[in-house]
Amino acid sequence: MKYTREFTKPFFLEINLFSIDMKFSKLVLIFLTVLIAASCSKYQDGPFLSFRKKSKRLAGTYKMTAIVYIDQNISVTENLPQTIFTYTEDGKYYSSAGDTGTWEFGDGVDLNIKSKVNGVDSSWTVEIMRLANKDLWLRSSQEEWHFEE
């Protein structure tokens, strides 16, 4: 007598992907979207996700809220300079101290600013740490400056 065995698929191959609960599928899709968006965050301190162009987020009038001295790990929030800084969406820069100039985004997370201070041309580059709707954090080599609109 010849014994024959019928081949059957392993149970994990018999799962019908379309029978998975739709709520679970949506949850997985949301999780993957958030995971991908998180990996695309450009600035070290956020925002996590933004639908506004970075030039629109930068455009506004800012006052300083803190200076962080990186080497000493000290944050100063009182007796700050009262200078108001304005960035326009078309690349113009003004300050309440009378500085005028232009700004542009540089490579990666850099912000390049060219200004005229008391008639003298100057330029500098800072790293954008946070660029959210109401927050702007900039870093030089030794300091961080936190601003809010």
C-alpha positions as CSV (number, residue, x, y, z in Angstrom):
1,M,0.0,0.0,0.0
2,K,1.3,3.3,-1.0
3,Y,1.0,6.2,1.5
4,T,0.3,9.6,0.1
5,R,0.3,12.8,2.0
6,E,-1.7,15.8,1.0
7,F,0.4,19.0,1.1
8,T,-1.1,21.8,3.2
9,K,0.2,25.4,3.6
10,P,1.5,26.5,6.9
11,F,-1.0,28.5,8.9
12,F,0.9,31.8,8.5
13,L,0.5,31.6,4.7
14,E,-3.2,31.1,5.0
15,I,-3.9,34.5,6.6
16,N,-5.9,36.6,4.3
17,L,-4.5,40.1,4.5
18,F,-7.9,41.6,3.5
19,S,-9.5,40.0,6.5
20,I,-7.5,42.0,9.0
21,D,-9.6,44.5,10.9
22,M,-9.8,47.9,9.1
23,K,-9.1,49.8,12.3
24,F,-5.9,47.9,12.8
25,S,-4.8,48.7,9.2
26,K,-5.5,52.4,9.8
27,L,-3.5,52.3,13.0
28,V,-0.5,50.7,11.3
29,L,-0.7,53.2,8.5
30,I,-0.8,56.2,10.9
31,F,2.1,54.7,12.9
32,L,4.2,54.3,9.7
33,T,3.4,57.8,8.6
34,V,4.4,59.3,11.9
35,L,7.6,57.2,11.9
36,I,8.5,58.4,8.4
37,A,7.7,62.0,9.2
38,A,9.8,61.9,12.4
39,S,12.8,60.8,10.5
40,C,12.3,63.7,8.1
41,S,12.5,66.4,10.8
42,K,15.1,68.8,9.7
43,Y,15.8,70.8,12.8
44,Q,17.3,69.3,16.0
45,D,14.6,70.8,18.3
46,G,11.6,70.6,16.0
47,P,9.0,71.0,15.0
48,F,8.2,67.4,14.6
49,L,6.0,68.0,11.6
50,S,5.0,71.2,9.7
51,F,2.9,71.8,6.6
52,R,4.1,75.4,6.2
53,K,7.1,76.3,4.1
54,K,10.2,77.2,6.2
55,S,10.2,80.8,4.7
56,K,6.7,81.3,6.0
57,R,7.6,80.0,9.4
58,L,10.6,82.3,9.6
59,A,8.7,85.4,8.5
60,G,7.7,87.4,11.5
61,T,8.8,89.7,14.3
62,Y,10.7,88.1,17.2
63,K,11.8,89.1,20.6
64,M,14.6,87.3,22.5
65,T,13.4,85.0,25.3
66,A,16.6,83.2,26.3
67,I,20.4,83.0,25.7
68,V,21.9,79.6,26.4
69,Y,25.7,79.5,26.9
70,I,26.5,76.0,25.6
71,D,29.9,75.4,27.2
72,Q,28.7,76.4,30.7
73,N,25.2,74.9,30.3
74,I,23.6,78.2,31.5
75,S,20.4,79.6,30.4
76,V,19.7,83.3,30.9
77,T,16.1,84.5,30.7
78,E,16.2,87.9,32.4
79,N,17.8,91.2,31.5
80,L,18.0,90.2,27.8
81,P,18.5,92.6,25.0
82,Q,15.2,94.3,24.0
83,T,16.0,94.3,20.3
84,I,13.2,93.2,18.1
85,F,14.1,91.3,14.9
86,T,11.9,91.1,11.8
87,Y,12.3,88.6,9.0
88,T,10.1,89.0,5.9
89,E,9.1,86.1,3.6
90,D,10.9,87.8,0.7
91,G,14.3,87.7,2.4
92,K,14.5,91.0,4.1
93,Y,15.9,91.5,7.7
94,Y,15.3,94.4,10.1
95,S,16.0,95.1,13.7
96,S,14.8,97.7,16.2
97,A,18.4,98.7,16.6
98,G,18.5,100.0,13.1
99,D,20.1,97.1,11.3
100,T,18.8,96.2,7.8
101,G,19.8,93.5,5.5
102,T,18.8,90.2,3.9
103,W,18.6,86.6,4.9
104,E,18.6,83.3,3.0
105,F,18.6,79.6,3.9
106,G,22.0,78.0,3.5
107,D,23.0,74.4,3.3
108,G,21.1,72.0,5.6
109,V,19.9,74.0,8.6
110,D,22.0,77.2,8.2
111,L,20.6,80.7,8.1
112,N,22.8,83.3,6.3
113,I,22.3,86.9,7.3
114,K,23.8,89.9,5.6
115,S,23.2,93.2,7.3
116,K,24.4,96.8,7.6
117,V,25.1,97.8,11.2
118,N,25.8,101.5,11.7
119,G,26.8,101.7,8.0
120,V,29.2,98.7,8.2
121,D,28.4,95.6,6.1
122,S,28.5,92.3,8.0
123,S,27.4,88.8,7.5
124,W,27.1,85.7,9.6
125,T,25.8,82.2,9.5
126,V,23.8,80.6,12.3
127,E,22.4,77.1,12.7
128,I,18.6,76.9,13.0
129,M,17.8,74.7,16.0
130,R,14.0,75.2,16.0
131,L,11.8,76.8,13.4
132,A,8.1,76.5,14.5
133,N,5.1,78.8,14.1
134,K,6.0,81.0,17.0
135,D,9.5,79.9,18.0
136,L,12.9,80.5,16.4
137,W,16.1,79.1,18.0
138,L,19.5,79.9,16.5
139,R,22.9,78.6,17.5
140,S,26.3,80.0,17.0
141,S,29.4,78.1,18.0
142,Q,29.1,79.0,21.7
143,E,25.6,80.3,22.2
144,E,22.0,79.6,21.5
145,W,19.4,82.4,21.1
146,H,15.8,81.6,21.6
147,F,13.1,84.0,20.2
148,E,9.4,84.0,20.1
149,E,6.9,86.0,18.1
